Amino acid sequence: MGYQASLIMTFEYPIKKNILTVLQENNLRPLKQLGQNFLIDKSMAQKIAGSLLIEPKENVLEIGPGLGAMTSIFLNHPIQLTTIEIDRGIVSYLNQKKEQSSFAAFWDLIHNDILLYDWELLFSGETFKILSNVPYSITGCLLIKILNHRDKIKSAVLLLQEEIIKKMIAPVNSKDYNRISVYFGLLGDVSQVSKVPKECFFPQPKVHSGVVHVTFNRSISLIDESFFFTLVQSSFRQRRKTIANNLRGLVYQGQTWTDSSLKKAFEHVGLSPTDRPQNISPTQYLSLAKTLKP
């Protein structure tokens, strides 16, 4: 059961009625190039944060805290909280809140790009949980980074575009099935927590959003993760093409696979060169990667 405490709010985050005032007073504005849509619904923030089921003394990484909608909830729990934010203005705003309050949590606020930051520096190598209102502009790259560090991640709660969620949980042979479906179908267990109405954000996004809870399957051995990701990405280069056409001329670390070597590998794992990428299951992609591995 998640840790429960009598919450004493350490700072109030902007909600629908005063969001514009807070932004103006702190010379802030949502940056389109960063894909910023601030969560401003208090009950939704509590629902999302609560779905992470944090325990005392746990390590929690929040990616893109924004104006602190979920940060302010976590700060009431005796945890190790690290927030990483790229927007200098927001970091300055959160630092003011940090200096003006005291918290049950130990709060480390870092100004950095989460895609460039060395995740090996997080929590001295200990395991941690992740929560993020994922900026639309970095969704694909961040999901791959999370997968690459899944051995250190207990679980993740992610607020994403509904379109991405459909791909994460899409079954083989469906129209939404793509490389993200393969990655999470093989390496993760994804469950939907909630839909999030557009009215919960400022500014309101043009797309629908939702929340997923993700845990990871550590029993799967990829042998060479970089090659596996390269193979799957190349396979989905063009959905209408066959697997053989998409992988023709595949190059990895200086090695090139010929049509003949690809055909032998397909036969070995029970595939046909005429199969299309959306008709191949995650486990078949794993078998193909192990057969073709340099």
Buried (B, 14 or more C-beta within 10 A) or exposed (E): EEEEEEEEEBBEBBBEEEBEEBBEEBEBEBBEEBBBBBBBBBEBBBBBBBBBBBBEEBBBBBBBBBBBBBBBBBBBBBBBBBBBBBBEBBBEBBEEBBEEEEBBBEBBBBBEEBEEBEBEEBBEEEEBBBBBBBBBBBBEEBBBBBBEBBEBBBBBBBBBBBEBBBBBBBEBEEEBBBBBBBBBBBBBEBEBBBEBEEEBBBEEBEEEBBBBBBBBEEEBEBEBBEBBBBBBBBBBEEEEBBBBBBBBEBEBEEEEBEEEBBBEBBEEBEBEBEBBBBBBBBBBBBBBBBBBBE
